[in-house]
Amino acid sequence: MSHNPGELTALLSPMVALAVQNAALARRLEEERAASDARERELAELTAELLHAHEEERRRLALDLHDDPLQRAILLAREFGSVPDDRAQRWRLNVEEIITSLHSICSNLRPRALEDFGLIGALQWLLNDLRARCDLDLDLIIRVAEGARAEDLDLDLATALYRITQEALNNCAKHARASWADVILIREADRIALAIVDDGQQGAHEGSARESLHLGMLGMRERLRPWGGTVQVASLPYGGMLVTVQVRLGNEHGRGAGTRRPPHPGGHRRRSPFAASRHEALPGGER
């Protein structure tokens, strides 16, 4: 059966028009995706700049508090201490409480341990500080791939991981009604993972506690946006909470596995009834 040119043109024209329309649509979708990726990169860069500026402002405030009000309070306490008077001694004790409070504020604004000793040292300091202020039994577990260095991190990323841990532990101490919490840091060839797990009671995160957790999660995700990191929160069968963080890194280190646990204050590690299930959901299936 043969067709004349006019019939072939009439037959093929809708097909050609559809193909051209599909090609135009695909090109437009590709342009929109490229524009969306560009906006996402710009947002990540802006977030990183804002977080960096925020941390620098905290650092400046910490230095200002340390160099002026704190030093004046220390001098005032010394002057009261040199006066043999009961009232002066009571004032000295009050001033010493102010000094302790100012020290704590400065450390929370900008932990010197993060710059002086790196992420692991800062996390250990954070746990020690929290132990002194609450009854939580806290432990830090470090797992580093053979040949890798846990401290080989950009300072801004280390700061983000520190702040996320601080937020999770503060939430645990205030709302979870937990008796213990573990912080697990895993450094592998191409990623760093962080887990904060506790034995909080079921139903502890309700009402204002749930709102606080939700806002905390938003802040955690924003902190990791510049590195494309992820944050997940899961409730555990026994009532505890598990916060997991994953950040992909360049594959510049060797492979292997190693575990290092900083010494636990007070000697013997407690035996929790949840010990068998505590680490089942660690990032990447770590045990």
Secondary structure, 3 states (H helix, E strand, C coil): CCCCHHHHHHHHHHHHHHHHHHHHHHHHHHHHHHHHHHHHHHHHHHHHHHHHHHHHHHHHHHHHHHHHHHHHHHHHHHHHHCCCCHHHHHHHHHHHHHHHHHHHHHHHHCCHHHHHHHHHHHHHHHHHHHHHHCCCEEEEEEEECCCCCCCCCCHHHHHHHHHHHHHHHHHHHHHHCCCEEEEEEEECCCEEEEEEEECCCCCCCCCHHHHHHHHHHHHHHHHHHHHCCEEEEEECCCCCEEEEEEEECCCCCCCCCCEECCCCCCCCCCCCCCCCCCCCCCHHHCC
